[in-house]
Amino acid sequence: MTATTPPTALLDARNFPTHFETEQALEDFLATPSGELVDDLAKVDGDLIILGVGGKMGPTLARLARNALPVSRRVIAVARFSETDVRTMLEAHGIETIACDLLDAAAIAALPKCPNVIFMAGRKFGADANNPLTWAMNTHVPALVADAFRNSRIVAFSTACVYPFVPVIGQGAAEDLPPNPPGEYANSCVGRERMFEYFSQTHGTPGRLLRLSYAIDMRYGVLADVALKVWRGEPVDVTMGHVNVIWQGDANAQALRCLAVATVPTSPINVSGPETTSIRWLATEFGRRFDKSVQIKGEEAPTAWLMNTSEAERLFGYPKVPLSQLIGWVADWIAREQRLYGKQTKFEVRDGKY
């Protein structure tokens, strides 16, 4: 393992790139910390362990944490690592890795009990094909982790899907709105939160439940989904007509900064962009940038999964990367036909079946 030191350059909106020429440039930008992140992580002592690092957001969160922390503090990434290149990349950037099946209680018990935990494990897409596995991943695993790491701070990724749909003309769901979502997947996510809440109440474990709505980078997310349909001349479904989105780097930074504002018992915090963004408007905007006609299907429902992010803004400020910048970056990426993950968000879904 090669140790790294935090970069001298910090995230600066005055120097944002006009576009990302390569995936490596994109990954490096996502891993660049802000001064506020460095300061907040300095307020919490000890090493950091990231559980379930293998998804779309985990590798860049691990690199971001490594770059924001002094080299004396360990960053440990845990996953099954079925894709060995992810593990190799993380280790090349000074991040320790441990292969672990989080459904195995004994394996969890053997993990280093770091003072700081970011929990990212979960199951969404294909959930309805195996609901027992979905519930096991989204409720049983959190219970095992919350019990094993009872003496740590735990920031657990959750989702806006725990909320019911709310009117698009309102301010979005605030953290005090009781969960009442459609579908088994979303209800299993309520179960995940309840497990962390129960063990936090029982053991006095500080934490936060990060209710995230649609993080994006150029290779996936609502903006890429809409832009790709416009680019290909395919119809854009506007039935789920409004969304919140946030730059993946901002979402990861806020997750890490939540360690410094953990509460006892753990409590939810909404993380996304503050704008209620129209899917129809997005399609039209991408059509303008691509100089292509836009096909629309459906009519906007009066409700959607929307969140009020005022608490996150109070704690962390406005996201560093504004929506206008995101649209420009995505339009450039799609127009140059750069690599995509091929994993659609399915933001159009209203019945909770993924």
Phi, psi and omega in degrees: 000135179260125179284147178233157175248153180303142181293151177288332179277135175246162181301128183220114183300338180288344183240025178298141178291153175286333177198173178247114184290325184223164174296325179298319177298320178296313181298318180295321179294317178299334182266008180269118183278158171271163175298325180295322178294314178303315181296317182292321179291335176290343181279345180245136184272157166097176182281169183235133173239135182246116184260124183083048188280353193277003182277198183292327185262334189300312182300319180285329174297319179297316179295320178300315179297316179301319181286338181269344184256150173296153186297339180289343180259124184286144168241120185243127181251129184238131176193177172289332181056051174294334173259103188293336181294329177296315180297317179298317180297314181299316181295327178295338180259019173084018182255126176288147180232147176224124175280128186203135171268111185287355171279354182261107183299322180294322179294321177296318181298332182276352182289151175299132182271075181291152179293338184236128183233130166250119182257117185238001185288150178168172181223127178233289188291131188083009185303316184288346177286339179206076183299324177301318178294321178301314179293323178297314181292323188267349178231316181292312179300313176303322178296317179298315183292315183297325178286316183292326182254038185298336182261013180252170164272135182234117169257115185250126175292131173233208188207153172296343183293350177287343181275156165286164171298144179234159181300138182288344181270000180267199182261005182088165182286126174270167186297339181272002176284123182298138176299137176197064189268165174272146170090154182292320180304307183298322179290329174294330176289326171299317177301320177303312179299318182297324178296313178296322178296315182299310183289330174295317177295319184290318187253356183072030182283122176287148180186183173214147175252107189273097179277098188264138174238107167054071165290148181222153154227197186288338190265353181197169174114172184302316182297316178296320179300312181292314181299319181295320178296317178296316180300322182271357181075025180265152180291145178255121180281123182251015181302310168275089199274352185216144182216164164252141176224157179213143175301134183304321179298321177292318179297316179296320180296317179294324177300314180293322180291338177297338177300329182277350180234031177296148181239159174236117355289171179303154184214153182282153172216130180279131180231114174187184172285149184283345183281139166274107190258127180281129176296320178299316179296318178301314180300316179298319181294318177293323176300319178297316182290327180272350187058048180232150175287154184244131175256129180243139172231147179085177177231146183297129172288154180285352180232162178198172172277097182231148185234151171264119185254023185298327180293317177297321178294324177296319183279321191241351185083179179292144176309144184296323184256115182283163183302319181300321178293319179299316181298317179297316179297316181294317180301316179297316182297315181291318182295331177270003176053050177281169187295137174243158178288337183073024180241099182288150180286336187058040180298340182289342187293131179241354181259002177078010182258119182242000000 
